[in-house]
Amino acid sequence: MATLINGLNFVQDWLSVKWRIVFSRLWYYESNTDVFYYVNFISMISGIHYKSQTKWKQLAWKVYHNFAITHFLIPFLSAVEIVIRHRDAIAVIWCGIVFFIGLAGCAHKHILCGSYKTILEVRKFIKSGTSSTSDPEFDCAKRRTFFRVTQTISLVVIFIIIMDELLSPAVVLHDDRYFNLPTFLCVSNLTANRLLRCVYLVIFIPIWVSKAYVALVETTALVAGCRSELTIFAKAFEEFLNDTIMNVETESHDVFWESFKVNLRYQVKHHISHIENQCRVNKLLSEFFMVTYYRDVIVIGAMIFIIFLDGLSARSAVIVLSFYAFFAECWWWSILSEFSENINSSIEEHLIDLLIAIPYSRPYHSDYQQTRTTLLIMKIITSDCTSVKYAGVFDVNIQVFSQLVNISYSLLTFLLQVDI
């Protein structure tokens, strides 16, 4: 009995230690914390990227990477088979839905892989934490907020994967023509066939879900990281502005201009670094949003149409959850596009205040003109970085999301009026 109690105490202590480690990794931020740990984990599951020096891990990764690339063929072949077998409009619409969802996933993967060098550069900038204020607690609080946003979005995706795995038996037990495997993967025995479908879902759900959301997770981490660093820079620039206003009143022109030019050069250097990385992230955001938006324009109305025609079933529950997830994803992309807008606006205000505060004197006329030109250019660049455009023309904002709702409703109305 004593041995059993000691064993239980040992297990309890071990679990307690492990839980503290997991919780600290999930929520507790330190300067040496790997803030992109779970982002990398989701990227690995989706088959996008994994780095290891071990040869057998590299070989295993190549096999898994190719497997993750070709996994889309199974549901697509199943959808094509349904079209050939049933030859009805519903089957054609379902095949189109599967095709466009898979195509969007491939487009996201292509953008991520093509922009991986850029992503690493932005990550390096965020991790370096070059900006700082006179208040270390303020800096730490902003970086802690970024860390928790990144962890939260990553854990939400992991939670979705776990929930889908737990709900997969409901799909397996319900024989449905839309969620069946292709004929060449099926067997005649019903129990064996359901077991095969269960294995298929258990293996493919993590790949499907992580591939669907890896772009959103990665971009959210980059946007939140750039926002935290930009917030710190804005605070530091405000301190620089206040010091400048005070020095104008207390120092001679010679001393003021000598120190001011050095400090301004330092601020301009940091501002350029922030603008460059913000433009990189905005470019990624616009590309991902364009793919997601046009996928949803095509898919969501068609999904609702299938539910109207087929009624309630296990399939309809999955479809309802899917289009709600698509709506939420598009809404989140819209929110991300406006994430740093207020901070850029405050930086513009500080630049205008600094323009007003600079004193004029004839001996420093050229320095005065050069400084004003520099600050005006900084203001214009900051203003240009405020908005995110998709297709290089249209602004990404919450109004675009409301347009998606209207377009989806219009598509649904059209399909219902066609009377298929």
Secondary structure, DSSP 8 states (H G I E B T S, - for coil): -HHHHHHHHHHHHHHHHHHHHHHHHHH---TT--TTHHHHHHHHHTTS----S-HHHHHHHHHHHHHHHHTTHHHHHHHHHHHHHH--HHHHHHHHHHHHHHHHHHHHHHHHHHTHHHHHHHHHHHHH-----S-HHHHHHHHHHHHHHHHHHHHHHHHHHHHHHHHHHHHHHS--SSS---GGG--SSHHHHHHHHHHHHHHHHHHHHHHHHHHHHHHHHHHHHHHHHHHHHHHHHHHHHHHHHHHHHHS-HHHHHHHHHHHHHHHHHHHHHHHHHHHHHHHHHHHHHHHHHHHHHHHHHHHHHHHHHH-SSHHHHHHHHHHHHHHHHHHHHHHHHTTTHHHHHHHHHHHHHHHHH----GGGHHHHHHHHHHHHHHHHHHHHTT--EETTTEE-SHHHHHHHHHHHHHHHHHHHHHT-
